[in-house]
Amino acid sequence: MGIGELLLIAVGLSMDAFAVSVCKGLSVKRLQWKHALLAGLYFGGFQFLMPVLGWLLGSRFEHLITSVDHWIAFILLSLIGFGMIRESFDETEELDDDFGVRTMLTMAVATSIDALAVGITFAFLAVDILPAAGLIGVTTFLLSALGIAVGGHFGERYRSKAELAGGLILILIGLKILLEHLGLLPF
């Protein structure tokens, strides 16, 4: 898997955190740098940690399912992608200006579950996990911090578009992996 694909996965995975960060930015009465830094650290940190945990799990069971790994990658990425697309049409998201540990930890875990599944996929595809997880974590950090600023300045109108784009990216990458393994791509 090349750097371009990893970057697209990183952006796709960070769209949930970006969307939540936009909403957090909306909820803040007076935007401060510490809000952006906290969101970046929580979301970026968990987006780094979860693929590593998924990779460790996937590596443990790799010998059992290497003949179907491309199908697993396709199914997991598609399920994550379709979930993000479905969420992009959900208008019931509530605004909460709490940046406490419990709130941020809950949101960071919730937005990074899909990264755990991607980490499992990385194990099957023999991806070097630390650089890949680092790229995902840094990308999420930056986009989460940006999301706080965007939310503080522009409002909620871009949340659903970000989730929709992230979902589509993950589905397309899953499809590419499947088609490559089936020999249906000319390149």
C-alpha positions, 0 to 999 in steps of 0.5 A: 500500500502506497503513501497516497492510499495511506493518506486517503485512509488517514483523511477518511478515518479522520472525517468523523473526528473532524465532524465532531470537532466542528460540532465542538467548535460550534458549541464553544462560546469563546474559541481558544487555542486550547480547544483545538489542541485538546481535540487534536490530542484526544482524537489524533492520539486515539486514531494512532492507538486504535490501528496499532491495537487492530494490527496486533489483533490481526497479526495474531490471527493472520495465518488463519485467514490470509486466503480471504484477507482482501475480502475482509479488507473490502467488507470492513472498509465498506461497512465503515464507509457506509456507516459514515455515509449514513451518519452524514444524513443524521441531523440529530447531533447535539452540541456540547461545550464540555472539554472534560476528560470523560467527554473527550475520552468518550468521543475519541473512542467512539470516533476511532473504532473504525480505525481499529478495524482498519488496523486489522486490515493493515495486518492482513495487507502487511502494512508497516503499522507505526508509520501508517498509524502515525500518519493517521494520528497526525492527520486526525490531529490536524483535521480535528484542530482545524474542525474546532476552528471551522466550527467556531467560524462557519457552523454546522453546514459542513459536518455532513459533507465531511462524513459523506466524503470520508465514507466514500473514500473508505469504500473506494479504497476497499473496492480497489483492494478487492479488485487488485487481489482479484486481478481486475485492475489493469495497473 
